[in-house]
Amino acid sequence: FALAMARVAKHQGRWCCLVGFSSSSDPGTRVVLPPNRWDEGKLLDWVGHFTAGGTDLDVPIKTLPFEWWSEIKAQKGQTDIILITDGEMDAPDRLRIPFLEWKKKEKVRMTGLVLGWNAGALRKVCDDVELIRSISTDEEAISKCLSI
């Protein structure tokens, strides 16, 4: 799915940043793919990284906007975040409020794709949350994301 999203972004002349994370003890992995300047070696390294463990929202709502954003150099008002998770996490006010302020200021839209039955705290930080059974084009939410 990540590679398909990257391919769509490349075809549309948009930048793409892929982030993998599991918990606050894992700093996460990322690869930034600017339009017309892809580093396929870094992309393959990112794809080959295995992430396992529990999930919390430190990476997507704390680390991404406040530590990685300047490095990513996303264009204001032209950013979609697609977060795929099992949804078992919390978004305490100390993380949620600054994230929502940042998201509004940068005009970022965030979609949560939840593999499972419980969206948990994602409903508090995402513009749209979809419960999915699998990462497959049979899932309407997956097809919708691929058409961004």
Helices and strands as residue ranges (DSSP letters): H 2-12, E 16-20, E 29-33, H 40-48, I 58-68, H 69-72, E 79-85, H 93-106, E 108-115, H 122-125, E 128-132, H 140-146
